[in-house]
Amino acid sequence: MTRRDKAIVWIVMPLLAVAVGIVATFHILSMDAPPPDDADLLPRREPLPEAENAFDLLERAAGRLEEDLTEAQRDFVSDMVDDEYDAARAEAALQAGADALALWREGLDRSGLQAPPIETVSTEIPYIYDWLSLAQLADLCALHLHRQGKDAEAMKTAMESVRFGRMVIGADACLVGYLVGVTVEGMGLARIRRTLPESRLSREVLARAVEALRPKEPVGTPYAEAMRMEYAFDARLVEDLKNGVAFGEDAGIEGYEPCGRVSDFLFQVNRTKRAFARYLRPMILGASEPLAEARLPKPPPLHRIPAMAWLCVKGNVVGEILPALILPPLQGGFEQKCRRQVLITATRLLLALKAYKMETGRLPERLDVLVPEYIDAVPRDGFDGDPFRYDREEGIIYSVGENLVDDGGTGRPDDQEEGSPVHPPDHVFRIRF
């Protein structure tokens, strides 16, 4: 071998070794991880017999609402706030929506509500917004009855709204459905609190309401199931993205073809599913805990993701970015679960306090005085797990709220309109009777 040939060998061999190393590294980084052990993350959906499912009746009710009310009446119902109550317009809207309300009440007599399964990421769920519209009509009905002095009927309608909200919460309609259910239940609870100061209901009626508002299952149970539905949805999204389903003809992108070998390097299904599982599992396991005791992982913020060049080098770049886009808003879902417990607790306590004052003529020194005659136990704050706060002198009960700091009951009272842009340090409920 000539010196020239040896020189060529010395030059080519290192280059060849580097090339082999790059190919081997690319191959290794293109290999996916084993599938995650996610049996505990899958939904526990039990089919509800059609005769017991309120879904079809609510669909018919929503159809009547769309057909029987004018656009102006629907806008009035959806935009209604107590300060803008108009008796004549409310009466007209309720007369037009009488059939819708009748079907809605018929649906409440069913044992449960279950939405159709979400088969693909492109599945539409318009019924969610129909349920919200029906709840708004029912809330207007309760307000109208209260303004007419029909306190018992107003309370009955508000309690029906609470029941409807709980049916929606348990409808297996993904996390969005859960949050809509929390909103609907909150509308009924808020209506009870707002009408309570002027109501002339008997102590017996108030006591029945306190008991009826106690959830039949822990507040965290339906939240945990909603998060299982979320995991199933995210896992399906990952698979559809890999197979091109999510960006196929259903998404309006013509000519899209699933990626080949290169996509294995850029996007790996099991590694991405594992990332979702790592985040969602603690939220499900901690669903029964108050916010202060829950060990919630923080999803990777986009601004902290390593440089795109490094992501492209180490592989699964799409799988790294996807959880960072989807997971952060889910933290708010846990806080909504805690706030739901606070709203239920506050409403039950106000009803018990009203009943106590009706009998004694004064408010109790402490909340434990209400136990067991007026309420089964002093409820816990859904945020820090401590007993609900009570200040007799100030005439308030309150929760510490999301910041987990007892600010002495400062902040916007929670019985104001739910859409207020002001976010209070504490969730305060004033005793107005």
C-alpha positions as CSV (number, residue, x, y, z in Angstrom):
1,M,0.0,0.0,0.0
2,T,1.4,3.3,-1.0
3,R,1.8,6.2,1.3
4,R,-1.0,8.0,-0.6
5,D,-3.3,5.0,0.0
6,K,-2.5,4.9,3.7
7,A,-3.2,8.6,4.0
8,I,-6.6,8.1,2.3
9,V,-7.4,5.3,4.7
10,W,-6.4,7.4,7.7
11,I,-8.8,10.1,6.5
12,V,-11.7,7.9,5.4
13,M,-11.8,5.6,8.4
14,P,-12.5,8.3,11.0
15,L,-15.1,9.8,8.8
16,L,-16.6,6.4,8.2
17,A,-16.6,5.8,12.0
18,V,-18.3,9.1,12.6
19,A,-20.9,8.3,9.9
20,V,-21.6,4.9,11.5
21,G,-21.9,6.5,14.9
22,I,-24.4,9.0,13.6
23,V,-26.5,6.4,11.9
24,A,-26.4,4.2,15.1
25,T,-27.3,7.1,17.3
26,F,-30.1,8.1,15.0
27,H,-31.3,4.5,15.0
28,I,-31.2,4.3,18.9
29,L,-32.9,7.7,19.3
30,S,-35.6,6.5,16.9
31,M,-36.5,3.5,19.0
32,D,-39.6,4.1,21.1
33,A,-39.9,3.2,24.8
34,P,-42.2,0.3,25.9
35,P,-45.9,1.2,26.2
36,P,-46.7,2.8,29.6
37,D,-48.5,0.8,32.3
38,D,-51.6,3.0,32.3
39,A,-54.4,0.6,33.5
40,D,-55.0,2.9,36.4
41,L,-55.3,5.9,34.1
42,L,-58.0,4.5,31.8
43,P,-61.7,5.6,32.2
44,R,-63.9,3.4,34.3
45,R,-67.0,4.1,32.2
46,E,-69.9,1.8,32.9
47,P,-72.6,1.9,30.2
48,L,-75.8,3.5,31.4
49,P,-79.0,1.8,30.1
50,E,-80.8,4.0,27.6
51,A,-84.0,4.1,29.7
52,E,-82.0,5.6,32.6
53,N,-79.9,8.0,30.5
54,A,-81.2,11.6,30.4
55,F,-79.2,12.4,27.3
56,D,-82.0,12.0,24.7
57,L,-84.4,14.1,26.8
58,L,-81.9,16.9,27.2
59,E,-81.2,16.8,23.4
60,R,-84.9,17.3,22.8
61,A,-85.1,20.0,25.4
62,A,-82.2,21.9,23.7
63,G,-84.0,21.5,20.4
64,R,-87.2,23.0,21.8
65,L,-85.1,25.9,23.3
66,E,-83.6,26.6,19.9
67,E,-87.0,26.4,18.1
68,D,-89.3,28.1,20.6
69,L,-87.3,31.1,21.8
70,T,-86.4,34.0,19.5
71,E,-82.8,35.0,19.1
72,A,-83.4,38.0,21.3
73,Q,-85.0,35.8,24.0
74,R,-82.0,33.4,23.9
75,D,-79.6,36.3,24.2
76,F,-81.6,37.7,27.1
77,V,-81.5,34.3,28.9
78,S,-77.7,33.8,28.3
79,D,-76.8,37.4,29.3
80,M,-79.1,37.7,32.3
81,V,-77.7,39.1,35.5
82,D,-79.8,39.9,38.6
83,D,-79.3,43.6,38.3
84,E,-80.8,43.7,34.8
85,Y,-83.8,41.5,35.6
86,D,-86.9,42.5,33.6
87,A,-90.1,40.8,34.8
88,A,-92.0,41.1,31.5
89,R,-89.1,39.8,29.3
90,A,-88.4,37.0,31.8
91,E,-92.1,36.0,31.7
92,A,-92.1,35.9,27.9
93,A,-88.9,33.9,27.7
94,L,-90.1,31.4,30.3
95,Q,-93.5,31.0,28.6
96,A,-91.7,30.3,25.3
97,G,-89.3,27.9,27.0
98,A,-92.0,26.0,29.0
99,D,-91.7,22.9,26.8
100,A,-87.9,22.9,27.1
101,L,-88.1,23.2,30.9
102,A,-90.6,20.4,31.0
103,L,-88.3,18.1,29.0
104,W,-85.3,19.2,31.2
105,R,-87.2,18.3,34.3
106,E,-88.2,15.0,32.8
107,G,-84.5,14.3,32.2
108,L,-83.7,15.1,35.8
109,D,-86.0,12.2,36.8
110,R,-83.6,9.8,35.0
111,S,-81.0,8.0,37.1
112,G,-78.1,9.6,35.3
113,L,-76.6,11.3,32.3
114,Q,-74.0,9.8,30.0
115,A,-72.6,11.4,26.8
116,P,-71.7,9.4,23.8
117,P,-68.0,8.3,23.8
118,I,-65.5,10.5,22.2
119,E,-64.1,8.3,19.4
120,T,-61.6,10.7,17.8
121,V,-60.0,14.0,18.5
122,S,-62.2,15.6,15.9
123,T,-65.4,14.4,17.6
124,E,-67.7,17.4,18.2
125,I,-69.5,17.9,21.5
126,P,-72.1,20.6,20.9
127,Y,-74.4,19.2,23.6
128,I,-72.1,20.7,26.2
129,Y,-73.2,24.2,25.3
130,D,-76.8,23.1,25.0
131,W,-76.7,21.9,28.6
132,L,-75.3,25.3,29.6
133,S,-78.2,27.0,27.8
134,L,-80.7,24.9,29.6
135,A,-79.1,25.7,32.9
136,Q,-79.3,29.4,32.2
137,L,-83.0,29.1,31.4
138,A,-83.6,27.2,34.7
139,D,-81.6,29.9,36.6
140,L,-83.8,32.6,35.1
141,C,-86.8,30.5,36.2
142,A,-85.6,30.4,39.8
143,L,-84.9,34.1,39.8
144,H,-88.3,34.9,38.3
145,L,-90.1,32.7,40.9
146,H,-88.1,34.4,43.7
147,R,-89.0,37.9,42.5
148,Q,-92.7,36.8,42.6
149,G,-92.4,35.7,46.2
150,K,-92.6,32.0,45.4
151,D,-89.7,31.0,47.6
152,A,-90.4,27.3,47.8
153,E,-90.7,27.0,44.0
154,A,-87.6,29.1,43.6
155,M,-85.6,26.8,46.0
156,K,-86.9,23.7,44.2
157,T,-85.7,25.0,40.8
158,A,-82.3,26.1,42.2
159,M,-81.9,22.6,43.7
160,E,-82.8,21.1,40.4
161,S,-80.1,23.2,38.8
162,V,-77.6,21.8,41.3
163,R,-78.8,18.2,40.5
164,F,-78.4,18.9,36.8
165,G,-74.9,20.2,37.3
166,R,-74.0,17.0,39.2
167,M,-75.4,14.9,36.3
168,V,-73.3,16.9,33.8
169,I,-70.2,16.5,36.0
170,G,-70.7,12.7,35.9
171,A,-71.6,12.5,32.2
172,D,-68.2,11.2,31.1
173,A,-67.9,14.1,28.6
174,C,-64.2,14.8,29.1
175,L,-62.6,17.5,31.2
176,V,-64.5,20.3,29.4
177,G,-67.8,18.6,30.3
178,Y,-66.7,18.3,33.9
179,L,-65.9,22.1,34.0
180,V,-69.3,22.9,32.4
181,G,-70.9,20.7,35.0
182,V,-69.1,22.6,37.8
183,T,-70.3,25.9,36.3
184,V,-73.9,24.6,36.1
185,E,-73.9,23.4,39.7
186,G,-72.3,26.7,40.7
187,M,-75.2,28.6,39.1
188,G,-77.7,26.7,41.2
189,L,-75.7,27.1,44.4
190,A,-75.3,30.8,43.7
191,R,-79.0,31.2,43.2
192,I,-79.7,29.6,46.6
193,R,-77.2,32.0,48.3
194,R,-78.6,35.1,46.6
195,T,-82.2,34.3,47.4
196,L,-81.6,33.1,51.0
197,P,-81.5,36.5,52.8
198,E,-85.1,37.4,51.6
199,S,-86.5,33.9,51.6
200,R,-89.3,32.9,54.1
201,L,-88.6,29.2,53.9
202,S,-89.2,27.1,57.1
203,R,-86.4,25.6,59.1
204,E,-87.5,22.2,57.9
205,V,-87.1,23.2,54.3
206,L,-83.7,24.7,55.0
207,A,-82.6,21.5,56.8
208,R,-83.7,19.3,53.9
209,A,-81.7,21.5,51.6
210,V,-78.5,21.2,53.7
211,E,-78.8,17.5,53.5
212,A,-79.7,17.4,49.8
213,L,-76.6,19.5,48.9
214,R,-74.2,17.1,50.6
215,P,-72.5,15.2,47.7
216,K,-73.3,11.5,47.5
217,E,-69.7,10.8,46.6
218,P,-66.4,12.6,47.4
219,V,-65.9,15.8,45.4
220,G,-62.7,14.4,44.0
221,T,-64.2,11.2,42.5
222,P,-65.8,12.7,39.4
223,Y,-62.7,15.0,39.0
224,A,-60.5,11.9,38.9
225,E,-62.7,10.3,36.3
226,A,-62.6,13.4,34.2
227,M,-58.8,13.3,34.3
228,R,-58.9,9.7,33.2
229,M,-61.0,10.8,30.3
230,E,-58.4,13.5,29.6
231,Y,-55.6,10.9,29.6
232,A,-57.6,8.7,27.2
233,F,-58.2,11.7,25.0
234,D,-54.5,12.7,25.0
235,A,-53.3,9.2,24.4
236,R,-55.7,9.0,21.4
237,L,-54.5,12.4,20.2
238,V,-50.9,11.1,20.3
239,E,-51.8,8.0,18.3
240,D,-53.9,10.0,15.8
241,L,-51.0,12.5,15.2
242,K,-48.7,9.6,14.6
243,N,-51.0,7.9,12.1
244,G,-52.0,11.1,10.4
245,V,-55.7,10.9,11.5
246,A,-55.7,14.2,13.3
247,F,-54.3,16.0,10.3
248,G,-56.1,14.0,7.6
249,E,-59.1,14.9,5.6
250,D,-61.2,15.5,8.7
251,A,-59.0,18.4,9.5
252,G,-59.2,19.8,6.0
253,I,-55.6,19.2,5.0
254,E,-55.6,17.5,1.7
255,G,-52.9,15.1,0.7
256,Y,-51.5,14.6,4.1
257,E,-49.7,11.3,4.5
258,P,-48.5,9.7,7.8
259,C,-44.8,10.2,8.3
260,G,-42.4,7.3,7.7
261,R,-39.1,6.5,9.4
262,V,-38.2,10.1,10.1
263,S,-41.3,10.5,12.2
264,D,-40.0,7.8,14.5
265,F,-37.1,10.0,15.3
266,L,-39.2,13.2,15.7
267,F,-42.2,11.7,17.4
268,Q,-42.5,8.6,19.5
269,V,-45.9,7.5,20.8
270,N,-45.0,5.6,23.9
271,R,-42.4,8.2,25.2
272,T,-45.0,10.9,24.7
273,K,-47.7,8.9,26.4
274,R,-45.4,8.3,29.3
275,A,-44.9,12.1,29.6
276,F,-48.7,12.6,29.9
277,A,-49.0,9.7,32.4
278,R,-46.3,11.2,34.6
279,Y,-48.2,14.4,34.9
280,L,-51.8,13.1,35.1
281,R,-51.3,10.2,37.5
282,P,-50.5,12.4,40.5
283,M,-53.6,14.6,39.7
284,I,-55.8,11.5,39.8
285,L,-54.2,10.0,42.9
286,G,-54.5,13.3,44.7
287,A,-58.0,14.1,43.6
288,S,-59.4,13.7,47.1
289,E,-56.8,16.0,48.7
290,P,-57.1,19.8,49.2
291,L,-54.8,21.9,47.1
292,A,-52.4,22.4,50.0
293,E,-51.7,18.7,50.4
294,A,-51.8,17.7,46.7
295,R,-48.4,17.0,45.1
296,L,-49.1,18.3,41.7
297,P,-46.3,18.1,39.2
298,K,-45.5,21.1,37.1
299,P,-45.7,20.6,33.3
300,P,-42.7,21.8,31.3
301,P,-43.3,25.4,30.3
302,L,-42.5,26.1,26.7
303,H,-39.9,28.8,27.6
304,R,-37.9,26.3,29.6
305,I,-37.8,23.6,26.9
306,P,-34.2,23.2,25.7
307,A,-33.2,24.8,22.4
308,M,-34.9,23.4,19.4
309,A,-31.6,22.3,18.0
310,W,-31.0,20.1,21.1
311,L,-34.5,18.7,20.9
312,C,-33.9,17.8,17.2
313,V,-30.7,16.0,18.2
314,K,-32.0,14.0,21.1
315,G,-35.2,12.9,19.3
316,N,-39.0,13.0,20.0
317,V,-39.1,16.7,19.4
318,V,-42.9,16.7,18.8
319,G,-43.5,14.5,21.8
320,E,-41.5,17.0,24.0
321,I,-43.5,20.0,22.8
322,L,-47.0,18.4,22.8
323,P,-47.3,18.0,26.6
324,A,-46.0,21.5,27.2
325,L,-48.8,22.8,25.0
326,I,-51.6,20.7,26.5
327,L,-50.9,20.2,30.1
328,P,-50.5,23.6,31.8
329,P,-54.3,24.5,31.7
330,L,-55.1,21.3,33.5
331,Q,-53.7,22.7,36.7
332,G,-56.7,25.0,36.7
333,G,-59.0,22.0,36.7
334,F,-57.7,20.9,40.1
335,E,-58.3,24.4,41.5
336,Q,-61.8,24.3,40.1
337,K,-62.4,21.0,41.9
338,C,-61.3,22.7,45.2
339,R,-63.5,25.7,44.5
340,R,-66.4,23.5,43.8
341,Q,-66.1,22.0,47.3
342,V,-65.9,25.5,48.7
343,L,-69.1,26.6,47.0
344,I,-71.0,23.5,48.2
345,T,-69.6,24.0,51.7
346,A,-70.5,27.7,51.9
347,T,-74.0,27.2,50.6
348,R,-74.7,24.4,53.1
349,L,-73.3,26.5,56.0
350,L,-75.4,29.5,55.0
351,L,-78.5,27.4,55.0
352,A,-77.6,26.0,58.4
353,L,-76.8,29.4,59.8
354,K,-80.1,30.8,58.5
355,A,-82.0,27.9,60.2
356,Y,-80.1,28.5,63.5
357,K,-80.9,32.2,63.5
358,M,-84.6,31.6,62.7
359,E,-84.8,29.5,65.9
360,T,-82.5,31.4,68.2
361,G,-82.6,35.0,66.8
362,R,-78.9,35.2,66.6
363,L,-75.8,33.7,64.9
364,P,-73.8,31.1,66.7
365,E,-70.5,31.9,68.4
366,R,-68.8,29.1,66.5
367,L,-69.6,26.8,63.6
368,D,-69.4,23.7,65.7
369,V,-72.5,24.9,67.6
370,L,-74.4,23.9,64.4
371,V,-73.4,20.2,64.8
372,P,-75.3,17.9,64.6
373,E,-78.7,19.5,64.7
374,Y,-78.2,21.9,61.7
375,I,-75.3,20.3,59.8
376,D,-73.6,16.9,60.1
377,A,-70.1,18.3,60.7
378,V,-68.1,21.5,60.4
379,P,-66.9,21.3,56.7
380,R,-63.3,21.6,55.6
381,D,-61.9,24.2,53.3
382,G,-61.3,22.6,49.9
383,F,-58.1,24.6,49.5
384,D,-56.1,24.0,52.7
385,G,-58.1,21.3,54.4
386,D,-58.7,23.3,57.6
387,P,-62.1,24.0,59.0
388,F,-64.1,26.6,57.1
389,R,-63.5,30.1,58.5
390,Y,-66.2,32.0,60.3
391,D,-66.2,35.6,61.6
392,R,-69.3,36.3,63.5
393,E,-68.5,40.0,64.1
394,E,-67.9,40.6,60.4
395,G,-70.8,38.4,59.4
396,I,-68.8,36.3,56.9
397,I,-67.7,32.7,56.3
398,Y,-64.7,32.2,53.9
399,S,-62.1,30.0,52.3
400,V,-58.4,30.9,52.0
401,G,-58.6,30.4,48.3
402,E,-55.9,29.5,45.8
403,N,-53.1,31.4,47.5
404,L,-53.5,29.2,50.6
405,V,-53.1,32.2,52.8
406,D,-55.7,33.3,55.4
407,D,-56.1,37.0,54.5
408,G,-58.7,37.5,57.2
409,G,-61.7,37.3,54.9
410,T,-60.6,40.1,52.5
411,G,-61.5,40.1,48.9
412,R,-64.6,40.2,46.6
413,P,-67.6,38.4,48.1
414,D,-68.2,35.2,46.3
415,D,-72.0,35.8,46.0
416,Q,-71.4,38.5,43.4
417,E,-71.8,37.6,39.8
418,E,-69.6,34.8,38.9
419,G,-68.1,36.6,35.9
420,S,-66.4,39.3,37.9
421,P,-62.9,39.9,36.7
422,V,-61.6,40.5,40.3
423,H,-60.0,37.5,41.8
424,P,-60.1,37.6,45.6
425,P,-57.4,36.6,48.0
426,D,-60.0,34.8,50.0
427,H,-63.3,33.4,48.8
428,V,-65.8,35.3,51.0
429,F,-69.5,34.7,51.6
430,R,-71.4,37.3,53.5
431,I,-74.1,36.4,56.0
432,R,-76.9,38.8,54.9
433,F,-79.6,37.8,57.3
